[in-house]
């Protein structure tokens, strides 16, 4: 990584401020043990002009752009010729939300604000192709990803527009450009876009990942019989469906055999459960379960069963973890309990954690606290500054003896 200077580093890890795809290309192959990340959700949020870039198309093309614009405060007119520099477009007093090249089909915009979920998934998979390269054969990839309702008022959902939907209007633009990767039709209004499912299918059937499990992060759980709930989730005013209170965490691996230490995250059994296990073992002496075994081997077998019970139970793939507020960020931040659970189970003590969409840096902070090496990538410099302040505040005392050093990138 000599070509990229870290935004800051500790003795355990480094944060790079830059585009995930470009930074990942400079990381060594098979160098990280676990990847825990939450990429931008489709059609949810504008992460800033600095996150815009040109995707696809012909890099040697002299692009001829078709624009989708909004007003800014710089003055000028919409007829002024767009200027291209460092993959940025400027159109007088109009900011470019996105643009399509009419010659090669390249798209200019932010990851997560693509006109269709299919295009978003294509771009996301391009990034995770590099993640696969840097992940060890024994490693795991955990991706927190959620869905979007068509026409729900999101950036590309058509909310606030009186005429054609966003998908319909952009389809008219996309139909003019020669790009077979574009998809011209979207889901009907109020339908889920099925972004997680599209992503999972693409990763498994086109990219060769093994989808080991779909973990459900339950923010809030309804116990119907007791008429009670546990946890917290964003309230919704919707009246024709149930409130959305969970998200996917996909667990991908490269190989059928991989590092996973279930003992680190087993759930302790209650006293009554342990007593019941002991009674069960005693009763097994009376049936044919251990028939033919010697007294010593039968004793060792019983001890093994009871020791397993004392170590606890498999926690299962539905995990209830409350959402926690984080005042320094205006975007969604997953709680520290999520990366803590996944790091303990999937990263050896001398392993390395990677988050290519670091956001507020939760996975990086938890990795530092657990004594794991880490690598973080974040494209937005404001968020990089948030992560730096968070390290100073939350783990400053912890890393005093590790010589926390900062290499700040300005401008």
C-alpha positions as CSV (number, residue, x, y, z in Angstrom):
1,X,0.0,0.0,0.0
2,X,3.0,2.4,-0.5
3,X,1.0,4.3,-3.2
4,X,-1.8,5.2,-0.8
5,X,-1.1,7.2,2.4
6,X,-3.4,6.3,5.3
7,X,-5.7,8.9,6.7
8,X,-4.6,7.6,10.1
9,X,-3.2,4.5,11.7
10,X,-2.7,2.6,14.9
11,X,-0.3,-0.2,15.5
12,X,-3.2,-2.6,14.7
13,X,-4.8,-0.9,11.7
14,X,-5.0,1.7,9.0
15,X,-7.8,3.8,7.6
16,X,-7.7,4.9,3.9
17,X,-9.7,7.8,2.6
18,X,-10.6,6.9,-0.9
19,X,-12.8,4.9,-3.3
20,X,-13.3,1.4,-2.1
21,X,-12.7,-0.3,-5.5
22,X,-9.5,1.6,-6.2
23,X,-8.0,1.1,-2.7
24,X,-8.9,-2.6,-2.7
25,X,-7.0,-3.1,-5.9
26,X,-3.8,-2.0,-4.0
27,X,-4.3,-4.5,-1.1
28,X,-2.4,-7.7,-1.2
29,X,-4.2,-10.9,-2.2
30,X,-5.5,-13.2,0.5
31,X,-4.4,-10.8,3.3
32,X,-7.6,-10.4,5.4
33,X,-9.4,-13.0,7.6
34,X,-12.9,-11.5,7.8
35,X,-14.8,-8.7,6.0
36,X,-17.6,-7.0,7.9
37,X,-19.3,-4.2,6.1
38,X,-22.5,-2.4,5.3
39,X,-22.5,-0.8,1.8
40,X,-24.8,2.0,0.9
41,X,-28.4,0.9,0.7
42,X,-29.9,1.5,-2.7
43,X,-31.9,4.7,-3.2
44,X,-31.7,5.8,0.4
45,X,-29.2,8.6,0.8
46,X,-27.0,11.2,-0.9
47,X,-23.4,10.7,0.5
48,X,-22.0,13.8,-1.2
49,X,-20.5,15.0,-4.5
50,X,-17.1,13.6,-3.6
51,X,-18.4,10.1,-3.8
52,X,-19.5,10.4,-7.4
53,X,-17.5,8.6,-10.1
54,X,-17.7,7.2,-13.6
55,X,-18.8,3.5,-13.8
56,X,-18.5,1.2,-16.7
57,X,-18.3,2.1,-20.4
58,X,-15.1,2.7,-22.4
59,X,-12.4,4.4,-20.4
60,X,-11.0,5.8,-23.7
61,X,-14.3,7.2,-24.8
62,X,-14.7,10.9,-25.3
63,X,-18.0,10.9,-23.4
64,X,-21.1,12.7,-24.6
65,X,-23.3,13.0,-21.5
66,X,-27.0,13.0,-21.0
67,X,-27.6,14.7,-17.7
68,X,-30.0,14.6,-14.7
69,X,-29.4,17.8,-12.8
70,X,-30.4,19.9,-9.8
71,X,-29.8,23.6,-9.0
72,X,-26.8,24.7,-6.9
73,X,-25.6,28.1,-5.7
74,X,-22.8,28.7,-8.1
75,X,-24.6,30.6,-10.9
76,X,-24.5,29.8,-14.6
77,X,-26.9,28.1,-17.0
78,X,-28.0,24.6,-17.8
79,X,-26.8,25.0,-21.3
80,X,-23.1,25.4,-20.3
81,X,-20.9,22.6,-21.4
82,X,-20.1,20.1,-18.6
83,X,-16.5,20.0,-17.4
84,X,-14.9,16.7,-16.6
85,X,-12.0,16.5,-14.1
86,X,-11.1,13.7,-11.7
87,X,-14.3,12.0,-12.7
88,X,-16.3,15.1,-11.5
89,X,-18.9,16.9,-13.7
90,X,-19.9,20.5,-13.3
91,X,-22.7,22.1,-15.2
92,X,-22.8,25.8,-14.3
93,X,-25.3,26.5,-11.6
94,X,-26.7,23.0,-11.9
95,X,-25.2,20.1,-10.0
96,X,-25.2,16.8,-11.8
97,X,-27.1,14.1,-10.0
98,X,-26.1,11.6,-12.6
99,X,-25.2,11.3,-16.3
100,X,-25.1,8.7,-19.0
101,X,-22.7,8.6,-21.9
102,X,-24.6,8.4,-25.1
103,X,-21.6,6.8,-26.9
104,X,-20.4,4.0,-24.6
105,X,-23.1,3.7,-21.9
106,X,-20.9,4.8,-18.9
107,X,-22.8,6.1,-15.9
108,X,-21.7,8.9,-13.7
109,X,-23.1,9.0,-10.2
110,X,-22.9,7.7,-6.6
111,X,-22.9,4.1,-5.5
112,X,-26.4,3.5,-4.1
113,X,-28.1,6.1,-6.3
114,X,-28.2,4.1,-9.5
115,X,-31.4,4.4,-11.5
116,X,-32.2,0.7,-11.1
117,X,-31.4,-1.9,-8.4
118,X,-29.9,-4.2,-11.0
119,X,-27.3,-1.5,-11.9
120,X,-26.6,-1.0,-8.2
121,X,-26.0,-4.7,-7.8
122,X,-23.7,-4.8,-10.8
123,X,-21.6,-2.0,-9.3
124,X,-21.6,-3.6,-5.8
125,X,-20.5,-7.0,-7.1
126,X,-17.6,-5.3,-9.0
127,X,-16.3,-4.1,-5.6
128,X,-16.8,-7.5,-3.9
129,X,-14.9,-9.1,-6.7
130,X,-11.8,-7.3,-5.3
131,X,-12.9,-8.2,-1.8
132,X,-12.9,-11.9,-2.8
133,X,-9.3,-11.5,-4.0
134,X,-8.0,-10.0,-0.7
135,X,-9.9,-12.4,1.5
136,X,-8.1,-15.5,2.6
137,X,-9.4,-19.0,1.5
138,X,-10.4,-19.6,5.2
139,X,-12.1,-16.2,5.5
140,X,-15.7,-15.0,5.8
141,X,-17.5,-12.0,4.3
142,X,-20.5,-10.5,6.2
143,X,-22.6,-8.0,4.3
144,X,-25.4,-6.1,6.1
145,X,-27.8,-5.0,3.3
146,X,-31.5,-3.9,3.3
147,X,-34.2,-3.4,0.8
148,X,-36.2,-0.4,-0.6
149,X,-39.8,0.1,-1.5
150,X,-40.4,1.4,-5.0
151,X,-42.0,4.8,-5.1
152,X,-41.5,5.3,-1.3
153,X,-39.9,8.7,-1.6
154,X,-36.3,7.6,-1.8
155,X,-33.8,9.3,-4.2
156,X,-34.7,7.0,-7.1
157,X,-38.1,5.9,-5.8
158,X,-40.1,8.6,-7.6
159,X,-41.2,10.3,-4.4
160,X,-42.2,14.0,-4.7
161,X,-42.6,13.8,-8.5
162,X,-46.0,14.4,-10.1
163,X,-45.4,13.0,-13.6
164,X,-43.4,10.0,-14.7
165,X,-41.7,7.9,-12.0
166,X,-37.9,8.2,-11.6
167,X,-37.5,4.7,-13.1
168,X,-39.6,5.6,-16.1
169,X,-37.9,8.9,-16.8
170,X,-34.5,7.4,-16.5
171,X,-35.4,4.4,-18.6
172,X,-36.1,6.9,-21.4
173,X,-32.5,8.2,-21.1
174,X,-31.0,4.7,-20.7
175,X,-32.7,3.4,-23.8
176,X,-30.7,5.9,-25.8
177,X,-27.3,4.5,-24.8
178,X,-25.7,1.2,-25.9
179,X,-25.3,-0.6,-22.6
180,X,-26.5,-4.2,-22.3
181,X,-25.9,-4.0,-18.5
182,X,-28.7,-1.5,-18.1
183,X,-32.2,-2.6,-17.1
184,X,-35.1,-0.5,-18.2
185,X,-37.9,-1.7,-16.0
186,X,-38.4,-1.3,-12.3
187,X,-40.8,-2.8,-9.7
188,X,-44.3,-1.4,-9.4
189,X,-45.0,1.3,-6.9
190,X,-45.1,0.0,-3.2
191,X,-43.3,-3.3,-4.2
192,X,-40.0,-4.2,-2.5
193,X,-37.2,-3.9,-5.0
194,X,-35.6,-7.2,-3.7
195,X,-32.1,-5.7,-3.7
196,X,-30.7,-8.2,-1.1
197,X,-32.1,-11.1,-3.1
198,X,-30.7,-9.8,-6.4
199,X,-27.3,-9.2,-4.7
200,X,-27.2,-12.7,-3.1
201,X,-28.2,-14.5,-6.4
202,X,-25.6,-12.6,-8.3
203,X,-22.9,-13.3,-5.7
204,X,-23.6,-17.1,-5.6
205,X,-24.5,-17.9,-9.2
206,X,-22.3,-15.5,-11.1
207,X,-19.4,-14.8,-8.8
208,X,-18.9,-18.2,-7.2
209,X,-19.4,-17.2,-3.5
210,X,-20.8,-19.7,-1.0
211,X,-23.8,-18.2,0.8
212,X,-23.3,-20.0,4.1
213,X,-26.3,-18.4,5.9
214,X,-28.7,-15.5,6.0
215,X,-28.5,-13.9,9.5
216,X,-31.4,-11.8,10.5
217,X,-30.6,-8.8,12.6
218,X,-33.8,-8.2,14.5
219,X,-33.9,-4.7,15.8
220,X,-37.3,-5.3,17.4
221,X,-39.2,-8.5,18.1
222,X,-42.9,-8.9,18.6
223,X,-44.0,-11.7,21.0
224,X,-47.5,-12.2,19.8
225,X,-48.8,-14.4,22.6
226,X,-47.6,-12.0,25.3
227,X,-48.6,-8.9,23.3
228,X,-45.1,-7.4,24.1
229,X,-42.1,-6.3,22.1
230,X,-38.4,-6.3,22.8
231,X,-35.8,-4.0,21.1
232,X,-36.1,-0.7,19.2
233,X,-36.6,0.2,15.5
234,X,-37.3,3.2,13.4
235,X,-41.1,4.0,13.8
236,X,-43.2,3.9,10.6
237,X,-46.5,5.5,9.8
238,X,-47.5,2.8,7.3
239,X,-50.9,1.3,7.8
240,X,-51.2,-1.4,5.1
241,X,-48.2,-3.6,6.2
242,X,-46.2,-4.4,9.3
243,X,-43.4,-2.2,10.3
244,X,-40.0,-3.2,9.0
245,X,-37.8,-4.2,12.0
246,X,-35.0,-6.4,10.7
247,X,-32.2,-6.5,8.2
248,X,-30.1,-9.2,6.4
249,X,-26.5,-10.0,7.2
250,X,-25.3,-12.4,4.5
251,X,-22.5,-14.7,5.4
252,X,-20.4,-15.6,2.4
253,X,-17.3,-17.8,2.2
254,X,-14.9,-18.7,-0.6
255,X,-14.4,-22.3,0.4
256,X,-16.6,-25.0,2.0
257,X,-14.1,-25.1,4.9
258,X,-13.3,-21.9,6.7
259,X,-12.4,-20.5,10.1
260,X,-15.3,-20.3,12.5
261,X,-15.0,-20.6,16.3
262,X,-18.6,-21.3,17.5
263,X,-17.3,-21.8,21.1
264,X,-16.6,-18.0,21.4
265,X,-20.2,-17.0,20.9
266,X,-22.2,-19.9,22.4
267,X,-25.2,-18.9,24.6
268,X,-24.9,-20.2,28.2
269,X,-27.6,-22.6,29.1
270,X,-30.0,-21.9,32.0
271,X,-29.6,-24.0,35.3
272,X,-32.7,-25.9,34.5
273,X,-31.4,-26.8,31.1
274,X,-28.2,-28.1,32.5
275,X,-30.1,-30.2,35.1
276,X,-32.2,-31.6,32.3
277,X,-29.2,-32.5,30.3
278,X,-27.7,-34.4,33.3
279,X,-31.0,-36.3,33.8
280,X,-31.0,-37.2,30.2
281,X,-27.5,-38.6,30.4
282,X,-28.4,-40.7,33.4
283,X,-31.5,-42.0,31.7
284,X,-29.4,-43.0,28.6
285,X,-27.7,-45.6,30.8
286,X,-30.9,-47.5,30.9
287,X,-31.6,-47.6,27.2
288,X,-29.6,-49.0,24.3
289,X,-27.8,-45.7,23.3
290,X,-24.5,-46.8,24.9
291,X,-24.9,-50.5,24.5
292,X,-21.6,-52.3,23.9
293,X,-19.5,-49.5,25.5
294,X,-17.1,-50.2,28.4
295,X,-17.7,-48.5,31.7
296,X,-14.8,-46.1,31.1
297,X,-15.8,-45.2,27.6
298,X,-19.4,-44.7,28.7
299,X,-18.2,-42.4,31.5
300,X,-16.1,-40.4,29.0
301,X,-19.0,-40.1,26.6
302,X,-21.3,-38.9,29.4
303,X,-18.7,-36.3,30.4
304,X,-18.4,-35.1,26.8
305,X,-22.1,-34.6,26.5
306,X,-22.3,-32.7,29.8
307,X,-19.3,-30.6,29.0
308,X,-20.8,-29.6,25.7
309,X,-24.0,-28.6,27.5
310,X,-22.1,-26.5,30.0
311,X,-20.3,-24.7,27.2
312,X,-23.6,-23.5,25.9
313,X,-25.8,-23.6,22.8
314,X,-25.5,-22.4,19.2
315,X,-27.1,-18.9,19.3
316,X,-28.9,-19.3,16.0
317,X,-29.2,-17.1,12.9
318,X,-31.8,-14.6,14.3
319,X,-30.0,-12.1,16.5
320,X,-31.8,-9.4,18.4
321,X,-29.6,-6.3,18.8
322,X,-30.9,-2.9,19.6
323,X,-30.2,0.1,17.4
324,X,-27.9,2.6,19.2
325,X,-27.8,6.4,18.4
326,X,-24.5,7.9,17.2
327,X,-24.7,11.7,17.4
328,X,-21.6,12.4,15.3
329,X,-23.2,10.8,12.1
330,X,-26.3,11.7,10.2
331,X,-26.5,8.3,8.6
332,X,-27.4,4.8,9.9
333,X,-24.8,3.2,12.1
334,X,-24.9,-0.5,13.0
335,X,-24.4,-1.2,16.7
336,X,-21.0,-2.5,18.0
337,X,-22.6,-5.8,19.1
338,X,-22.9,-6.9,15.5
339,X,-19.1,-6.7,14.5
340,X,-18.2,-8.0,18.0
341,X,-20.3,-11.1,17.5
342,X,-18.9,-11.7,14.0
343,X,-15.3,-11.0,14.8
344,X,-15.3,-13.3,17.8
345,X,-16.7,-16.1,15.7
346,X,-15.0,-15.6,12.3
347,X,-11.6,-13.9,13.0
348,X,-8.7,-15.6,14.7
349,X,-6.9,-13.7,17.5
350,X,-4.0,-12.9,15.1
351,X,-6.4,-12.1,12.2
352,X,-7.2,-9.0,10.2
353,X,-10.6,-7.4,9.8
354,X,-11.5,-5.4,6.7
355,X,-14.4,-2.9,6.2
356,X,-14.4,-1.4,2.7
357,X,-17.4,0.9,3.5
358,X,-16.3,2.0,6.9
359,X,-18.9,4.7,7.5
360,X,-18.6,5.7,11.2
361,X,-16.0,3.1,11.7
362,X,-17.9,0.8,14.1
363,X,-16.3,-2.5,12.9
364,X,-12.8,-0.9,13.0
365,X,-13.3,0.4,16.6
366,X,-14.5,-3.0,17.7
367,X,-11.6,-4.8,16.0
368,X,-9.2,-2.5,17.8
369,X,-10.9,-3.2,21.1
370,X,-10.7,-6.9,20.5
371,X,-7.0,-6.7,19.6
372,X,-7.4,-7.6,15.9
373,X,-5.6,-6.0,13.1
374,X,-7.8,-4.0,10.8
375,X,-8.1,-2.1,7.5
376,X,-10.8,0.4,6.8
377,X,-11.7,2.3,3.6
378,X,-14.1,5.3,3.5
379,X,-14.6,7.5,0.4
380,X,-16.1,10.5,2.3
381,X,-13.5,12.6,4.1
382,X,-16.0,13.9,6.6
383,X,-16.7,10.4,7.7
384,X,-13.0,9.7,7.9
385,X,-12.8,12.6,10.3
386,X,-15.6,11.1,12.3
387,X,-13.8,7.8,12.5
388,X,-10.6,9.6,13.6
389,X,-12.4,11.5,16.4
390,X,-14.2,8.3,17.4
391,X,-10.8,6.4,17.9
392,X,-9.5,9.3,19.9
393,X,-12.6,9.3,22.2
394,X,-13.5,5.6,22.5
395,X,-10.2,3.7,22.3
396,X,-7.7,6.5,23.0
397,X,-6.7,5.1,26.4
398,X,-6.6,1.5,25.0
399,X,-4.1,2.4,22.3
400,X,-1.8,4.7,24.3
401,X,0.8,2.0,24.5
402,X,0.3,1.2,20.8
403,X,1.4,4.7,19.8
404,X,-1.7,6.0,18.0
405,X,-0.4,8.0,15.1
406,X,-2.4,10.2,12.7
407,X,-1.6,10.9,9.1
408,X,-4.2,13.4,8.0
409,X,-5.0,14.1,4.4
410,X,-6.2,17.7,3.7
411,X,-8.1,19.1,0.8
